[in-house]
């Protein structure tokens, strides 16, 4: 089993609207997107930090695992997610070591990724999620968003220059027609 990196840390919150200002205004993080994960009964806000991210998770179903977590423990660290290179090999390795799994078979989670959860009793009290990156899985990072913003701004400038050039050309053409009269 090969763990590639920490993908994210998930923090359970009662209300995203009241939790987000700490992470955005105080810590200066940015939300790249939100997603509703119906299978887990949560809405997730994604806040990238380098090659990882913080996920704030709010339950939207009163009987979801996150809702039960909040009732028992209150808000806080919910789980740690690790990226593995081969989910099937990882599961075989975990089973060979007697690791208790919450999910015996992977299922599709946020972003279409195959995921499983390791039971906290096997991982010293920490709920651990494993996910396998898809072949075309590209991480949305602040650097990639900044790069996209720069490219869009540059393309916008280029388009504006072309429009101005076309407008100047049209004015010149019209002025030429007027002079001929």
C-alpha positions as protocol buffer text, in pm:
chain_id: "A"
residue {
  index: 1
  type: UNK
  ca { x: 0 y: 0 z: 0 }
}
residue {
  index: 2
  type: UNK
  ca { x: 139 y: 336 z: -97 }
}
residue {
  index: 3
  type: UNK
  ca { x: 5 y: 656 z: 59 }
}
residue {
  index: 4
  type: UNK
  ca { x: 82 y: 946 z: -173 }
}
residue {
  index: 5
  type: UNK
  ca { x: -16 y: 1244 z: 41 }
}
residue {
  index: 6
  type: UNK
  ca { x: -263 y: 1397 z: 280 }
}
residue {
  index: 7
  type: UNK
  ca { x: -553 y: 1502 z: 61 }
}
residue {
  index: 8
  type: UNK
  ca { x: -761 y: 1685 z: 318 }
}
residue {
  index: 9
  type: UNK
  ca { x: -863 y: 1726 z: 677 }
}
residue {
  index: 10
  type: UNK
  ca { x: -1237 y: 1747 z: 733 }
}
residue {
  index: 11
  type: UNK
  ca { x: -1383 y: 1959 z: 1010 }
}
residue {
  index: 12
  type: UNK
  ca { x: -1744 y: 1905 z: 1113 }
}
residue {
  index: 13
  type: UNK
  ca { x: -1941 y: 2226 z: 1172 }
}
residue {
  index: 14
  type: UNK
  ca { x: -2300 y: 2298 z: 1270 }
}
residue {
  index: 15
  type: UNK
  ca { x: -2331 y: 2578 z: 1018 }
}
residue {
  index: 16
  type: UNK
  ca { x: -2103 y: 2668 z: 728 }
}
residue {
  index: 17
  type: UNK
  ca { x: -2219 y: 3030 z: 725 }
}
residue {
  index: 18
  type: UNK
  ca { x: -2101 y: 3085 z: 1082 }
}
residue {
  index: 19
  type: UNK
  ca { x: -1783 y: 2874 z: 1046 }
}
residue {
  index: 20
  type: UNK
  ca { x: -1651 y: 3013 z: 719 }
}
residue {
  index: 21
  type: UNK
  ca { x: -1559 y: 3365 z: 838 }
}
residue {
  index: 22
  type: UNK
  ca { x: -1291 y: 3226 z: 1072 }
}
residue {
  index: 23
  type: UNK
  ca { x: -1127 y: 3031 z: 790 }
}
residue {
  index: 24
  type: UNK
  ca { x: -1167 y: 3301 z: 524 }
}
residue {
  index: 25
  type: UNK
  ca { x: -1141 y: 3632 z: 710 }
}
residue {
  index: 26
  type: UNK
  ca { x: -916 y: 3534 z: 1001 }
}
residue {
  index: 27
  type: UNK
  ca { x: -694 y: 3271 z: 838 }
}
residue {
  index: 28
  type: UNK
  ca { x: -715 y: 3421 z: 488 }
}
residue {
  index: 29
  type: UNK
  ca { x: -815 y: 3100 z: 311 }
}
residue {
  index: 30
  type: UNK
  ca { x: -1043 y: 3096 z: 8 }
}
residue {
  index: 31
  type: UNK
  ca { x: -1335 y: 2870 z: -69 }
}
residue {
  index: 32
  type: UNK
  ca { x: -1282 y: 2724 z: -414 }
}
residue {
  index: 33
  type: UNK
  ca { x: -1618 y: 2551 z: -433 }
}
residue {
  index: 34
  type: UNK
  ca { x: -1890 y: 2378 z: -238 }
}
residue {
  index: 35
  type: UNK
  ca { x: -2056 y: 2047 z: -307 }
}
residue {
  index: 36
  type: UNK
  ca { x: -2351 y: 1853 z: -169 }
}
residue {
  index: 37
  type: UNK
  ca { x: -2260 y: 1490 z: -98 }
}
residue {
  index: 38
  type: UNK
  ca { x: -2604 y: 1332 z: -81 }
}
residue {
  index: 39
  type: UNK
  ca { x: -2469 y: 986 z: 2 }
}
residue {
  index: 40
  type: UNK
  ca { x: -2311 y: 1121 z: 321 }
}
residue {
  index: 41
  type: UNK
  ca { x: -2582 y: 1379 z: 390 }
}
residue {
  index: 42
  type: UNK
  ca { x: -2345 y: 1676 z: 399 }
}
residue {
  index: 43
  type: UNK
  ca { x: -2258 y: 1995 z: 221 }
}
residue {
  index: 44
  type: UNK
  ca { x: -1884 y: 2052 z: 188 }
}
residue {
  index: 45
  type: UNK
  ca { x: -1684 y: 2374 z: 147 }
}
residue {
  index: 46
  type: UNK
  ca { x: -1334 y: 2325 z: 5 }
}
residue {
  index: 47
  type: UNK
  ca { x: -1048 y: 2551 z: 121 }
}
residue {
  index: 48
  type: UNK
  ca { x: -714 y: 2457 z: -40 }
}
residue {
  index: 49
  type: UNK
  ca { x: -379 y: 2498 z: 133 }
}
residue {
  index: 50
  type: UNK
  ca { x: -87 y: 2408 z: -90 }
}
residue {
  index: 51
  type: UNK
  ca { x: -134 y: 2052 z: -213 }
}
residue {
  index: 52
  type: UNK
  ca { x: -397 y: 1970 z: 51 }
}
residue {
  index: 53
  type: UNK
  ca { x: -717 y: 2129 z: 168 }
}
residue {
  index: 54
  type: UNK
  ca { x: -947 y: 2179 z: 459 }
}
residue {
  index: 55
  type: UNK
  ca { x: -1301 y: 2057 z: 406 }
}
residue {
  index: 56
  type: UNK
  ca { x: -1570 y: 2206 z: 624 }
}
residue {
  index: 57
  type: UNK
  ca { x: -1861 y: 1963 z: 641 }
}
residue {
  index: 58
  type: UNK
  ca { x: -2212 y: 2054 z: 755 }
}
residue {
  index: 59
  type: UNK
  ca { x: -2482 y: 1790 z: 788 }
}
residue {
  index: 60
  type: UNK
  ca { x: -2794 y: 1842 z: 578 }
}
residue {
  index: 61
  type: UNK
  ca { x: -2966 y: 1526 z: 699 }
}
residue {
  index: 62
  type: UNK
  ca { x: -3038 y: 1484 z: 1072 }
}
residue {
  index: 63
  type: UNK
  ca { x: -2951 y: 1112 z: 1064 }
}
residue {
  index: 64
  type: UNK
  ca { x: -2618 y: 1146 z: 880 }
}
residue {
  index: 65
  type: UNK
  ca { x: -2292 y: 1030 z: 1031 }
}
residue {
  index: 66
  type: UNK
  ca { x: -2172 y: 1389 z: 1058 }
}
residue {
  index: 67
  type: UNK
  ca { x: -2493 y: 1493 z: 1238 }
}
residue {
  index: 68
  type: UNK
  ca { x: -2442 y: 1209 z: 1487 }
}
residue {
  index: 69
  type: UNK
  ca { x: -2076 y: 1310 z: 1527 }
}
residue {
  index: 70
  type: UNK
  ca { x: -2177 y: 1668 z: 1608 }
}
residue {
  index: 71
  type: UNK
  ca { x: -2440 y: 1550 z: 1859 }
}
residue {
  index: 72
  type: UNK
  ca { x: -2187 y: 1330 z: 2042 }
}
residue {
  index: 73
  type: UNK
  ca { x: -1874 y: 1543 z: 2021 }
}
residue {
  index: 74
  type: UNK
  ca { x: -1960 y: 1889 z: 1893 }
}
residue {
  index: 75
  type: UNK
  ca { x: -1772 y: 2053 z: 1609 }
}
residue {
  index: 76
  type: UNK
  ca { x: -1413 y: 1974 z: 1528 }
}
residue {
  index: 77
  type: UNK
  ca { x: -1178 y: 1743 z: 1345 }
}
residue {
  index: 78
  type: UNK
  ca { x: -1389 y: 1476 z: 1174 }
}
residue {
  index: 79
  type: UNK
  ca { x: -1151 y: 1280 z: 953 }
}
residue {
  index: 80
  type: UNK
  ca { x: -818 y: 1270 z: 777 }
}
residue {
  index: 81
  type: UNK
  ca { x: -812 y: 1173 z: 409 }
}
residue {
  index: 82
  type: UNK
  ca { x: -512 y: 1005 z: 250 }
}
residue {
  index: 83
  type: UNK
  ca { x: -460 y: 953 z: -122 }
}
residue {
  index: 84
  type: UNK
  ca { x: -355 y: 600 z: -216 }
}
residue {
  index: 85
  type: UNK
  ca { x: -215 y: 489 z: -549 }
}
residue {
  index: 86
  type: UNK
  ca { x: -421 y: 168 z: -576 }
}
residue {
  index: 87
  type: UNK
  ca { x: -742 y: 126 z: -376 }
}
residue {
  index: 88
  type: UNK
  ca { x: -770 y: -248 z: -434 }
}
residue {
  index: 89
  type: UNK
  ca { x: -412 y: -308 z: -318 }
}
residue {
  index: 90
  type: UNK
  ca { x: -469 y: -78 z: -19 }
}
residue {
  index: 91
  type: UNK
  ca { x: -780 y: -271 z: 86 }
}
residue {
  index: 92
  type: UNK
  ca { x: -600 y: -605 z: 53 }
}
residue {
  index: 93
  type: UNK
  ca { x: -313 y: -469 z: 263 }
}
residue {
  index: 94
  type: UNK
  ca { x: -546 y: -334 z: 533 }
}
residue {
  index: 95
  type: UNK
  ca { x: -742 y: -658 z: 552 }
}
residue {
  index: 96
  type: UNK
  ca { x: -419 y: -860 z: 576 }
}
residue {
  index: 97
  type: UNK
  ca { x: -330 y: -649 z: 880 }
}
residue {
  index: 98
  type: UNK
  ca { x: -670 y: -695 z: 1044 }
}
residue {
  index: 99
  type: UNK
  ca { x: -776 y: -334 z: 999 }
}
residue {
  index: 100
  type: UNK
  ca { x: -1147 y: -278 z: 1057 }
}
residue {
  index: 101
  type: UNK
  ca { x: -1319 y: -93 z: 774 }
}
residue {
  index: 102
  type: UNK
  ca { x: -1643 y: 101 z: 787 }
}
residue {
  index: 103
  type: UNK
  ca { x: -1683 y: 41 z: 414 }
}
residue {
  index: 104
  type: UNK
  ca { x: -1600 y: -309 z: 294 }
}
residue {
  index: 105
  type: UNK
  ca { x: -1614 y: -197 z: -67 }
}
residue {
  index: 106
  type: UNK
  ca { x: -1521 y: 143 z: -211 }
}
residue {
  index: 107
  type: UNK
  ca { x: -1796 y: 377 z: -316 }
}
residue {
  index: 108
  type: UNK
  ca { x: -1799 y: 695 z: -521 }
}
residue {
  index: 109
  type: UNK
  ca { x: -1754 y: 1010 z: -315 }
}
residue {
  index: 110
  type: UNK
  ca { x: -1717 y: 1380 z: -392 }
}
residue {
  index: 111
  type: UNK
  ca { x: -1559 y: 1441 z: -730 }
}
residue {
  index: 112
  type: UNK
  ca { x: -1631 y: 1088 z: -852 }
}
residue {
  index: 113
  type: UNK
  ca { x: -1345 y: 935 z: -655 }
}
residue {
  index: 114
  type: UNK
  ca { x: -1344 y: 585 z: -505 }
}
residue {
  index: 115
  type: UNK
  ca { x: -1333 y: 613 z: -126 }
}
residue {
  index: 116
  type: UNK
  ca { x: -1346 y: 399 z: 187 }
}
residue {
  index: 117
  type: UNK
  ca { x: -1330 y: 478 z: 557 }
}
residue {
  index: 118
  type: UNK
  ca { x: -1117 y: 299 z: 817 }
}
residue {
  index: 119
  type: UNK
  ca { x: -1291 y: 252 z: 1151 }
}
residue {
  index: 120
  type: UNK
  ca { x: -1143 y: 476 z: 1424 }
}
residue {
  index: 121
  type: UNK
  ca { x: -1099 y: 172 z: 1651 }
}
residue {
  index: 122
  type: UNK
  ca { x: -831 y: 47 z: 1409 }
}
residue {
  index: 123
  type: UNK
  ca { x: -659 y: 384 z: 1368 }
}
residue {
  index: 124
  type: UNK
  ca { x: -615 y: 506 z: 1727 }
}
residue {
  index: 125
  type: UNK
  ca { x: -937 y: 707 z: 1740 }
}
residue {
  index: 126
  type: UNK
  ca { x: -897 y: 884 z: 1407 }
}
residue {
  index: 127
  type: UNK
  ca { x: -1151 y: 834 z: 1129 }
}
residue {
  index: 128
  type: UNK
  ca { x: -934 y: 785 z: 819 }
}
residue {
  index: 129
  type: UNK
  ca { x: -1065 y: 814 z: 465 }
}
residue {
  index: 130
  type: UNK
  ca { x: -872 y: 665 z: 175 }
}
residue {
  index: 131
  type: UNK
  ca { x: -927 y: 778 z: -180 }
}
residue {
  index: 132
  type: UNK
  ca { x: -783 y: 676 z: -511 }
}
residue {
  index: 133
  type: UNK
  ca { x: -718 y: 952 z: -761 }
}
residue {
  index: 134
  type: UNK
  ca { x: -880 y: 911 z: -1099 }
}
residue {
  index: 135
  type: UNK
  ca { x: -645 y: 901 z: -1401 }
}
residue {
  index: 136
  type: UNK
  ca { x: -750 y: 1251 z: -1507 }
}
residue {
  index: 137
  type: UNK
  ca { x: -791 y: 1385 z: -1152 }
}
residue {
  index: 138
  type: UNK
  ca { x: -652 y: 1737 z: -1142 }
}
residue {
  index: 139
  type: UNK
  ca { x: -640 y: 1913 z: -808 }
}
residue {
  index: 140
  type: UNK
  ca { x: -799 y: 2252 z: -783 }
}
residue {
  index: 141
  type: UNK
  ca { x: -541 y: 2454 z: -591 }
}
residue {
  index: 142
  type: UNK
  ca { x: -505 y: 2824 z: -517 }
}
residue {
  index: 143
  type: UNK
  ca { x: -208 y: 2832 z: -755 }
}
residue {
  index: 144
  type: UNK
  ca { x: -413 y: 2678 z: -1034 }
}
residue {
  index: 145
  type: UNK
  ca { x: -698 y: 2922 z: -965 }
}
residue {
  index: 146
  type: UNK
  ca { x: -458 y: 3218 z: -965 }
}
residue {
  index: 147
  type: UNK
  ca { x: -306 y: 3094 z: -1291 }
}
residue {
  index: 148
  type: UNK
  ca { x: -653 y: 3056 z: -1443 }
}
residue {
  index: 149
  type: UNK
  ca { x: -745 y: 3408 z: -1326 }
}
residue {
  index: 150
  type: UNK
  ca { x: -426 y: 3552 z: -1482 }
}
residue {
  index: 151
  type: UNK
  ca { x: -495 y: 3375 z: -1812 }
}
residue {
  index: 152
  type: UNK
  ca { x: -856 y: 3495 z: -1816 }
}
residue {
  index: 153
  type: UNK
  ca { x: -750 y: 3853 z: -1741 }
}
residue {
  index: 154
  type: UNK
  ca { x: -489 y: 3836 z: -2020 }
}
residue {
  index: 155
  type: UNK
  ca { x: -741 y: 3692 z: -2266 }
}
residue {
  index: 156
  type: UNK
  ca { x: -986 y: 3963 z: -2164 }
}
residue {
  index: 157
  type: UNK
  ca { x: -724 y: 4230 z: -2237 }
}
residue {
  index: 158
  type: UNK
  ca { x: -645 y: 4072 z: -2573 }
}
residue {
  index: 159
  type: UNK
  ca { x: -1015 y: 4057 z: -2660 }
}
residue {
  index: 160
  type: UNK
  ca { x: -1061 y: 4421 z: -2556 }
}
residue {
  index: 161
  type: UNK
  ca { x: -768 y: 4525 z: -2778 }
}
residue {
  index: 162
  type: UNK
  ca { x: -916 y: 4333 z: -3072 }
}
residue {
  index: 163
  type: UNK
  ca { x: -1256 y: 4496 z: -3017 }
}
residue {
  index: 164
  type: UNK
  ca { x: -1094 y: 4842 z: -2993 }
}
residue {
  index: 165
  type: UNK
  ca { x: -897 y: 4768 z: -3310 }
}
residue {
  index: 166
  type: UNK
  ca { x: -1211 y: 4655 z: -3490 }
}
residue {
  index: 167
  type: UNK
  ca { x: -1400 y: 4962 z: -3366 }
}
residue {
  index: 168
  type: UNK
  ca { x: -1117 y: 5192 z: -3481 }
}
residue {
  index: 169
  type: UNK
  ca { x: -1116 y: 5017 z: -3819 }
}
residue {
  index: 170
  type: UNK
  ca { x: -1494 y: 5053 z: -3851 }
}
residue {
  index: 171
  type: UNK
  ca { x: -1474 y: 5424 z: -3760 }
}
residue {
  index: 172
  type: UNK
  ca { x: -1199 y: 5473 z: -4018 }
}
residue {
  index: 173
  type: UNK
  ca { x: -1406 y: 5295 z: -4281 }
}
residue {
  index: 174
  type: UNK
  ca { x: -1714 y: 5507 z: -4200 }
}
residue {
  index: 175
  type: UNK
  ca { x: -1507 y: 5829 z: -4199 }
}
residue {
  index: 176
  type: UNK
  ca { x: -1367 y: 5729 z: -4541 }
}
residue {
  index: 177
  type: UNK
  ca { x: -1718 y: 5677 z: -4676 }
}
residue {
  index: 178
  type: UNK
  ca { x: -1828 y: 6016 z: -4542 }
}
residue {
  index: 179
  type: UNK
  ca { x: -1532 y: 6192 z: -4705 }
}
residue {
  index: 180
  type: UNK
  ca { x: -1621 y: 6043 z: -5043 }
}
residue {
  index: 181
  type: UNK
  ca { x: -1961 y: 6209 z: -5040 }
}
